[in-house]
Amino acid sequence: MKISKSMWEKRNKNIFLDIFIWNYNVVRENALTNLKKGQYN
């Protein structure tokens, strides 16, 4: 079975998007945690 170029590009784009969203969520969680720590210190 031959994988079409567009299918492959779409898959890569989705992987990139997943990583981007995951990184965004991690950074946001860290920022919120730091904000809370800052408030109580």
C-alpha positions as CSV (number, residue, x, y, z in Angstrom):
1,M,0.0,0.0,0.0
2,K,1.3,3.4,-1.0
3,I,0.9,6.2,1.4
4,S,0.0,9.5,-0.3
5,K,2.1,12.5,0.3
6,S,-0.9,14.6,1.6
7,M,-1.8,11.9,4.1
8,W,1.8,11.8,5.4
9,E,1.9,15.6,5.7
10,K,-1.4,15.7,7.5
11,R,-0.2,13.1,10.0
12,N,3.0,15.1,10.6
13,K,1.0,18.3,11.1
14,N,-1.2,16.6,13.6
15,I,1.8,15.3,15.6
16,F,3.3,18.7,15.5
17,L,0.0,20.2,16.7
18,D,-0.3,17.6,19.5
19,I,3.2,18.4,20.7
20,F,2.5,22.2,20.5
21,I,-0.7,21.9,22.5
22,W,0.9,19.6,25.1
23,N,3.8,22.0,25.6
24,Y,1.4,24.9,25.9
25,N,-0.6,23.1,28.6
26,V,2.5,22.2,30.5
27,V,3.8,25.8,30.4
28,R,0.4,27.1,31.5
29,E,0.2,24.6,34.4
30,N,3.7,25.7,35.6
31,A,2.7,29.3,35.3
32,L,-0.4,28.8,37.4
33,T,1.5,26.9,40.0
34,N,4.2,29.6,40.2
35,L,1.5,32.3,40.5
36,K,-0.1,30.4,43.4
37,K,3.3,29.9,45.1
38,G,4.0,33.6,44.6
39,Q,0.6,34.6,46.3
40,Y,1.3,32.5,49.4
41,N,4.9,33.4,49.9
